Amino acid sequence: MLNAERKPVTGKRVQLMATCLCDAFYADVAKATVEVLEHAGCTIDFPEGQTCCGQPAFNGGDWTASRKVVRHTLRTFTGDDPVILPSGSCAAMLFHGAPLAFEKEPDLPQVEALGRRTWELVDFLVHGLGIKAWPGRFDAKVALHRPCHTRGTGSTAAALTLLGSIQGIHVVEFGELEQCCGFGGTFSVAFPHVSTAMGDLKLEHIRAARPDLIASVDMSCMMHLGGRAEREGQPIKTMHVAQILRDALKNA
């Protein structure tokens, strides 16, 4: 879903969907997201009943189970406020995957309405709120990984806009920028050897640019690339873009 199809942002009250990966592995990304949104002047609601976006079942082909999860999300994230996720893949599930799964269902209009107010975090900051520069300083050479699920959205351009505006950051280019990291959710389980080879190739290109860290707007990509690097005995730091924005504010 392109920005032109999104519900226009008219206020700064938002609902935060922290995602399963924040809950299980990346609590600090959720905390950083809250701090970043608050700096942007947003009032944040956090629906306690939230669970998953439904993507694992959707990707695995169990669309019946996926629809059950999405219907729970519909009941949980009510109203008209933007739903913000620090995950390009989870956001894409709600504004792209879910409508596909509901094409023949009577509640398709409600699913599409949820999708129109769903935003990945940095896409929302830049294209929803109109923030073009971020204060502070963060000294690092950063390799920005472009997750597959953000293709066709404004997330990569938004991340580059914000990172490029922070003093001390140098975003480095590397080979095959658009190449998948190899995770792909259930793909890495169904095809582990292919997934491993793709991740290692991605790391080879990134290491050639000699960055201080890998940044992404998707935690699953961070987890995969960071895990592969550790298994190779060549660990590399990974950070969500929200964490970089939050840490830059400390030096504002």
C-alpha positions as YAML, in Angstrom:
chain: A
units: angstrom
residues:
- id: 1
  name: MET
  ca: [0.00, 0.00, 0.00]
- id: 2
  name: LEU
  ca: [1.55, 3.26, -1.13]
- id: 3
  name: ASN
  ca: [1.44, 6.45, 0.94]
- id: 4
  name: ALA
  ca: [-1.18, 7.89, -1.40]
- id: 5
  name: GLU
  ca: [-3.55, 5.11, -0.33]
- id: 6
  name: ARG
  ca: [-3.02, 5.74, 3.38]
- id: 7
  name: LYS
  ca: [-5.47, 7.51, 5.62]
- id: 8
  name: PRO
  ca: [-4.12, 11.08, 6.05]
- id: 9
  name: VAL
  ca: [-2.53, 11.77, 9.44]
- id: 10
  name: THR
  ca: [-4.50, 14.54, 11.13]
- id: 11
  name: GLY
  ca: [-3.29, 14.31, 14.72]
- id: 12
  name: LYS
  ca: [-0.53, 12.92, 16.89]
- id: 13
  name: ARG
  ca: [-2.37, 10.27, 18.91]
- id: 14
  name: VAL
  ca: [-1.18, 6.84, 17.80]
- id: 15
  name: GLN
  ca: [-1.53, 3.20, 18.74]
- id: 16
  name: LEU
  ca: [1.66, 1.18, 19.13]
- id: 17
  name: MET
  ca: [1.85, -2.45, 18.05]
- id: 18
  name: ALA
  ca: [5.10, -3.71, 19.50]
- id: 19
  name: THR
  ca: [5.20, -7.03, 17.54]
- id: 20
  name: CYS
  ca: [6.15, -10.52, 18.66]
- id: 21
  name: LEU
  ca: [9.87, -9.95, 18.18]
- id: 22
  name: CYS
  ca: [9.85, -6.95, 20.52]
- id: 23
  name: ASP
  ca: [8.05, -9.08, 23.07]
- id: 24
  name: ALA
  ca: [10.39, -12.05, 22.74]
- id: 25
  name: PHE
  ca: [13.80, -10.57, 21.86]
- id: 26
  name: TYR
  ca: [13.88, -6.84, 21.27]
- id: 27
  name: ALA
  ca: [12.20, -5.08, 24.19]
- id: 28
  name: ASP
  ca: [14.61, -2.16, 23.80]
- id: 29
  name: VAL
  ca: [13.35, -1.54, 20.26]
- id: 30
  name: ALA
  ca: [9.85, -1.07, 21.67]
- id: 31
  name: LYS
  ca: [11.21, 1.30, 24.32]
- id: 32
  name: ALA
  ca: [13.18, 3.24, 21.70]
- id: 33
  name: THR
  ca: [10.07, 3.47, 19.52]
- id: 34
  name: VAL
  ca: [8.12, 5.02, 22.39]
- id: 35
  name: GLU
  ca: [10.87, 7.57, 23.06]
- id: 36
  name: VAL
  ca: [11.13, 8.46, 19.38]
- id: 37
  name: LEU
  ca: [7.37, 8.91, 19.00]
- id: 38
  name: GLU
  ca: [7.19, 10.98, 22.17]
- id: 39
  name: HIS
  ca: [10.00, 13.22, 20.89]
- id: 40
  name: ALA
  ca: [7.93, 13.67, 17.74]
- id: 41
  name: GLY
  ca: [5.07, 14.94, 19.93]
- id: 42
  name: CYS
  ca: [2.89, 11.84, 19.76]
- id: 43
  name: THR
  ca: [0.56, 10.56, 22.47]
- id: 44
  name: ILE
  ca: [0.83, 6.78, 22.51]
- id: 45
  name: ASP
  ca: [-1.83, 4.20, 23.31]
- id: 46
  name: PHE
  ca: [-0.68, 0.62, 23.87]
- id: 47
  name: PRO
  ca: [-3.62, -1.81, 23.62]
- id: 48
  name: GLU
  ca: [-2.93, -4.54, 26.18]
- id: 49
  name: GLY
  ca: [-4.71, -7.26, 24.22]
- id: 50
  name: GLN
  ca: [-2.40, -7.13, 21.22]
- id: 51
  name: THR
  ca: [-0.73, -10.31, 20.03]
- id: 52
  name: CYS
  ca: [0.58, -11.07, 16.51]
- id: 53
  name: CYS
  ca: [-0.07, -9.51, 13.10]
- id: 54
  name: GLY
  ca: [-0.83, -12.94, 11.62]
- id: 55
  name: GLN
  ca: [2.17, -13.08, 9.30]
- id: 56
  name: PRO
  ca: [3.70, -16.44, 10.36]
- id: 57
  name: ALA
  ca: [0.50, -18.34, 9.55]
- id: 58
  name: PHE
  ca: [-0.03, -16.29, 6.39]
- id: 59
  name: ASN
  ca: [3.47, -17.03, 5.09]
- id: 60
  name: GLY
  ca: [3.08, -20.68, 6.02]
- id: 61
  name: GLY
  ca: [-0.07, -20.98, 3.91]
- id: 62
  name: ASP
  ca: [-2.53, -21.37, 6.80]
- id: 63
  name: TRP
  ca: [-4.68, -18.41, 5.89]
- id: 64
  name: THR
  ca: [-7.56, -19.62, 8.07]
- id: 65
  name: ALA
  ca: [-5.37, -19.32, 11.17]
- id: 66
  name: SER
  ca: [-3.94, -16.04, 9.90]
- id: 67
  name: ARG
  ca: [-7.43, -14.56, 9.51]
- id: 68
  name: LYS
  ca: [-8.23, -15.55, 13.10]
- id: 69
  name: VAL
  ca: [-5.21, -13.58, 14.34]
- id: 70
  name: VAL
  ca: [-5.99, -10.58, 12.12]
- id: 71
  name: ARG
  ca: [-9.59, -10.51, 13.39]
- id: 72
  name: HIS
  ca: [-8.22, -10.33, 16.93]
- id: 73
  name: THR
  ca: [-6.04, -7.41, 15.85]
- id: 74
  name: LEU
  ca: [-9.12, -5.69, 14.39]
- id: 75
  name: ARG
  ca: [-10.90, -6.03, 17.73]
- id: 76
  name: THR
  ca: [-7.84, -4.77, 19.60]
- id: 77
  name: PHE
  ca: [-6.82, -1.76, 17.48]
- id: 78
  name: THR
  ca: [-10.11, 0.06, 17.21]
- id: 79
  name: GLY
  ca: [-10.79, 3.67, 16.26]
- id: 80
  name: ASP
  ca: [-9.17, 5.83, 13.61]
- id: 81
  name: ASP
  ca: [-5.72, 6.59, 15.07]
- id: 82
  name: PRO
  ca: [-2.61, 5.46, 13.14]
- id: 83
  name: VAL
  ca: [-1.21, 2.06, 14.14]
- id: 84
  name: ILE
  ca: [2.59, 2.26, 14.30]
- id: 85
  name: LEU
  ca: [4.89, -0.75, 14.13]
- id: 86
  name: PRO
  ca: [8.71, -0.81, 14.43]
- id: 87
  name: SER
  ca: [8.73, -3.55, 11.80]
- id: 88
  name: GLY
  ca: [8.47, -3.25, 8.05]
- id: 89
  name: SER
  ca: [7.31, -6.86, 7.64]
- id: 90
  name: CYS
  ca: [4.58, -6.71, 10.29]
- id: 91
  name: ALA
  ca: [3.31, -3.41, 8.89]
- id: 92
  name: ALA
  ca: [3.28, -4.89, 5.39]
- id: 93
  name: MET
  ca: [1.30, -7.85, 6.67]
- id: 94
  name: LEU
  ca: [-1.48, -5.58, 7.88]
- id: 95
  name: PHE
  ca: [-1.67, -3.30, 4.85]
- id: 96
  name: HIS
  ca: [-0.84, -5.86, 2.14]
- id: 97
  name: GLY
  ca: [-0.94, -9.49, 3.31]
- id: 98
  name: ALA
  ca: [-4.11, -9.31, 5.37]
- id: 99
  name: PRO
  ca: [-6.26, -7.83, 2.58]
- id: 100
  name: LEU
  ca: [-5.11, -10.69, 0.33]
- id: 101
  name: ALA
  ca: [-6.15, -13.25, 2.94]
- id: 102
  name: PHE
  ca: [-9.56, -11.57, 3.31]
- id: 103
  name: GLU
  ca: [-10.39, -11.09, -0.38]
- id: 104
  name: LYS
  ca: [-13.44, -13.37, -0.16]
- id: 105
  name: GLU
  ca: [-14.38, -12.53, 3.44]
- id: 106
  name: PRO
  ca: [-17.22, -10.21, 4.49]
- id: 107
  name: ASP
  ca: [-14.96, -8.26, 6.85]
- id: 108
  name: LEU
  ca: [-12.53, -7.24, 4.07]
- id: 109
  name: PRO
  ca: [-13.55, -3.54, 4.33]
- id: 110
  name: GLN
  ca: [-12.58, -3.45, 8.01]
- id: 111
  name: VAL
  ca: [-9.25, -5.13, 7.25]
- id: 112
  name: GLU
  ca: [-8.54, -2.65, 4.47]
- id: 113
  name: ALA
  ca: [-9.43, 0.24, 6.79]
- id: 114
  name: LEU
  ca: [-6.93, -1.04, 9.36]
- id: 115
  name: GLY
  ca: [-4.32, -1.32, 6.62]
- id: 116
  name: ARG
  ca: [-4.84, 2.29, 5.52]
- id: 117
  name: ARG
  ca: [-3.95, 3.54, 8.99]
- id: 118
  name: THR
  ca: [-1.03, 1.15, 9.57]
- id: 119
  name: TRP
  ca: [2.50, 2.57, 9.29]
- id: 120
  name: GLU
  ca: [6.04, 1.33, 9.75]
- id: 121
  name: LEU
  ca: [7.72, 3.71, 12.23]
- id: 122
  name: VAL
  ca: [10.14, 5.77, 10.10]
- id: 123
  name: ASP
  ca: [7.70, 5.88, 7.18]
- id: 124
  name: PHE
  ca: [5.23, 7.44, 9.60]
- id: 125
  name: LEU
  ca: [7.74, 9.96, 10.96]
- id: 126
  name: VAL
  ca: [8.78, 11.22, 7.52]
- id: 127
  name: HIS
  ca: [5.75, 10.73, 5.31]
- id: 128
  name: GLY
  ca: [3.03, 10.86, 7.95]
- id: 129
  name: LEU
  ca: [4.28, 13.64, 10.23]
- id: 130
  name: GLY
  ca: [6.54, 15.40, 7.74]
- id: 131
  name: ILE
  ca: [9.74, 15.16, 9.82]
- id: 132
  name: LYS
  ca: [12.71, 15.60, 7.47]
- id: 133
  name: ALA
  ca: [15.59, 15.97, 9.92]
- id: 134
  name: TRP
  ca: [16.49, 14.42, 13.27]
- id: 135
  name: PRO
  ca: [18.49, 16.15, 16.01]
- id: 136
  name: GLY
  ca: [21.50, 14.90, 17.88]
- id: 137
  name: ARG
  ca: [24.68, 13.06, 17.08]
- id: 138
  name: PHE
  ca: [25.61, 9.43, 16.53]
- id: 139
  name: ASP
  ca: [29.14, 8.69, 15.38]
- id: 140
  name: ALA
  ca: [29.15, 5.58, 13.21]
- id: 141
  name: LYS
  ca: [29.48, 4.15, 9.72]
- id: 142
  name: VAL
  ca: [26.10, 2.55, 9.16]
- id: 143
  name: ALA
  ca: [25.13, -0.09, 6.60]
- id: 144
  name: LEU
  ca: [21.36, 0.17, 6.09]
- id: 145
  name: HIS
  ca: [19.74, -3.14, 5.18]
- id: 146
  name: ARG
  ca: [16.61, -2.78, 3.04]
- id: 147
  name: PRO
  ca: [14.07, -5.44, 4.09]
- id: 148
  name: CYS
  ca: [12.12, -7.11, 1.29]
- id: 149
  name: HIS
  ca: [8.78, -6.28, 2.90]
- id: 150
  name: THR
  ca: [9.46, -2.55, 2.65]
- id: 151
  name: ARG
  ca: [9.71, -2.60, -1.13]
- id: 152
  name: GLY
  ca: [7.10, -0.33, -2.65]
- id: 153
  name: THR
  ca: [6.75, 1.63, 0.59]
- id: 154
  name: GLY
  ca: [8.39, 4.81, 1.83]
- id: 155
  name: SER
  ca: [10.38, 3.14, 4.61]
- id: 156
  name: THR
  ca: [13.84, 2.95, 3.01]
- id: 157
  name: ALA
  ca: [13.70, 6.54, 1.76]
- id: 158
  name: ALA
  ca: [12.49, 7.65, 5.19]
- id: 159
  name: ALA
  ca: [15.27, 5.80, 7.00]
- id: 160
  name: LEU
  ca: [17.89, 7.32, 4.70]
- id: 161
  name: THR
  ca: [16.40, 10.79, 5.20]
- id: 162
  name: LEU
  ca: [16.52, 10.58, 8.99]
- id: 163
  name: LEU
  ca: [19.87, 8.80, 9.29]
- id: 164
  name: GLY
  ca: [21.46, 11.16, 6.79]
- id: 165
  name: SER
  ca: [20.36, 14.18, 8.81]
- id: 166
  name: ILE
  ca: [22.05, 13.05, 12.05]
- id: 167
  name: GLN
  ca: [25.49, 14.49, 12.74]
- id: 168
  name: GLY
  ca: [28.25, 11.89, 12.79]
- id: 169
  name: ILE
  ca: [26.47, 9.22, 10.75]
- id: 170
  name: HIS
  ca: [27.89, 8.08, 7.45]
- id: 171
  name: VAL
  ca: [25.59, 5.68, 5.61]
- id: 172
  name: VAL
  ca: [27.81, 3.35, 3.56]
- id: 173
  name: GLU
  ca: [26.76, 1.68, 0.34]
- id: 174
  name: PHE
  ca: [27.42, -2.01, -0.26]
- id: 175
  name: GLY
  ca: [26.92, -4.55, -3.02]
- id: 176
  name: GLU
  ca: [23.48, -5.89, -3.98]
- id: 177
  name: LEU
  ca: [21.61, -3.43, -1.76]
- id: 178
  name: GLU
  ca: [18.20, -4.88, -2.59]
- id: 179
  name: GLN
  ca: [19.20, -8.51, -2.04]
- id: 180
  name: CYS
  ca: [17.20, -10.43, 0.59]
- id: 181
  name: CYS
  ca: [18.99, -11.31, 3.82]
- id: 182
  name: GLY
  ca: [17.66, -14.85, 3.55]
- id: 183
  name: PHE
  ca: [15.39, -14.90, 6.59]
- id: 184
  name: GLY
  ca: [11.95, -14.65, 4.99]
- id: 185
  name: GLY
  ca: [10.13, -15.81, 8.12]
- id: 186
  name: THR
  ca: [9.08, -19.43, 7.62]
- id: 187
  name: PHE
  ca: [11.35, -19.57, 4.54]
- id: 188
  name: SER
  ca: [14.38, -19.90, 6.83]
- id: 189
  name: VAL
  ca: [12.72, -22.91, 8.50]
- id: 190
  name: ALA
  ca: [11.57, -24.61, 5.29]
- id: 191
  name: PHE
  ca: [14.79, -23.95, 3.37]
- id: 192
  name: PRO
  ca: [17.54, -23.52, 6.00]
- id: 193
  name: HIS
  ca: [20.48, -24.19, 3.68]
- id: 194
  name: VAL
  ca: [19.32, -21.66, 1.08]
- id: 195
  name: SER
  ca: [18.54, -19.16, 3.85]
- id: 196
  name: THR
  ca: [22.02, -19.61, 5.34]
- id: 197
  name: ALA
  ca: [23.73, -19.13, 1.99]
- id: 198
  name: MET
  ca: [21.74, -15.96, 1.29]
- id: 199
  name: GLY
  ca: [22.55, -14.54, 4.72]
- id: 200
  name: ASP
  ca: [26.26, -15.28, 4.35]
- id: 201
  name: LEU
  ca: [26.34, -13.64, 0.90]
- id: 202
  name: LYS
  ca: [24.61, -10.57, 2.29]
- id: 203
  name: LEU
  ca: [27.14, -10.35, 5.11]
- id: 204
  name: GLU
  ca: [30.01, -10.68, 2.63]
- id: 205
  name: HIS
  ca: [28.78, -7.61, 0.75]
- id: 206
  name: ILE
  ca: [28.17, -5.65, 3.96]
- id: 207
  name: ARG
  ca: [31.58, -6.46, 5.47]
- id: 208
  name: ALA
  ca: [33.28, -5.25, 2.30]
- id: 209
  name: ALA
  ca: [32.00, -1.76, 3.12]
- id: 210
  name: ARG
  ca: [33.55, -1.99, 6.64]
- id: 211
  name: PRO
  ca: [30.61, -0.48, 8.58]
- id: 212
  name: ASP
  ca: [30.51, -0.11, 12.36]
- id: 213
  name: LEU
  ca: [27.03, -1.60, 12.45]
- id: 214
  name: ILE
  ca: [24.10, -2.88, 10.42]
- id: 215
  name: ALA
  ca: [20.84, -0.94, 10.78]
- id: 216
  name: SER
  ca: [17.38, -1.97, 9.68]
- id: 217
  name: VAL
  ca: [13.71, -1.19, 10.20]
- id: 218
  name: ASP
  ca: [13.01, -4.91, 10.58]
- id: 219
  name: MET
  ca: [14.07, -6.93, 13.61]
- id: 220
  name: SER
  ca: [13.80, -10.30, 11.86]
- id: 221
  name: CYS
  ca: [16.50, -9.25, 9.38]
- id: 222
  name: MET
  ca: [18.65, -7.98, 12.25]
- id: 223
  name: MET
  ca: [18.23, -11.28, 14.07]
- id: 224
  name: HIS
  ca: [19.13, -13.34, 11.01]
- id: 225
  name: LEU
  ca: [22.17, -11.32, 9.97]
- id: 226
  name: GLY
  ca: [23.41, -10.92, 13.53]
- id: 227
  name: GLY
  ca: [22.96, -14.62, 14.19]
- id: 228
  name: ARG
  ca: [24.78, -15.63, 11.03]
- id: 229
  name: ALA
  ca: [27.67, -13.28, 11.86]
- id: 230
  name: GLU
  ca: [28.02, -14.78, 15.34]
- id: 231
  name: ARG
  ca: [27.97, -18.33, 14.00]
- id: 232
  name: GLU
  ca: [30.73, -17.40, 11.58]
- id: 233
  name: GLY
  ca: [32.80, -16.14, 14.51]
- id: 234
  name: GLN
  ca: [32.73, -12.60, 13.12]
- id: 235
  name: PRO
  ca: [30.04, -10.83, 15.14]
- id: 236
  name: ILE
  ca: [28.79, -7.48, 13.91]
- id: 237
  name: LYS
  ca: [26.64, -5.01, 15.79]
- id: 238
  name: THR
  ca: [23.03, -4.65, 14.67]
- id: 239
  name: MET
  ca: [20.67, -1.82, 15.61]
- id: 240
  name: HIS
  ca: [17.11, -0.94, 14.76]
- id: 241
  name: VAL
  ca: [16.81, 2.54, 13.25]
- id: 242
  name: ALA
  ca: [14.58, 3.48, 16.22]
- id: 243
  name: GLN
  ca: [17.47, 2.74, 18.59]
- id: 244
  name: ILE
  ca: [19.80, 4.96, 16.57]
- id: 245
  name: LEU
  ca: [17.26, 7.81, 16.58]
- id: 246
  name: ARG
  ca: [16.78, 7.40, 20.33]
- id: 247
  name: ASP
  ca: [20.51, 7.30, 21.07]
- id: 248
  name: ALA
  ca: [21.15, 10.35, 18.86]
- id: 249
  name: LEU
  ca: [18.75, 12.34, 21.04]
- id: 250
  name: LYS
  ca: [21.04, 11.75, 24.01]
- id: 251
  name: ASN
  ca: [23.64, 13.95, 22.26]
- id: 252
  name: ALA
  ca: [21.23, 16.66, 21.09]
...
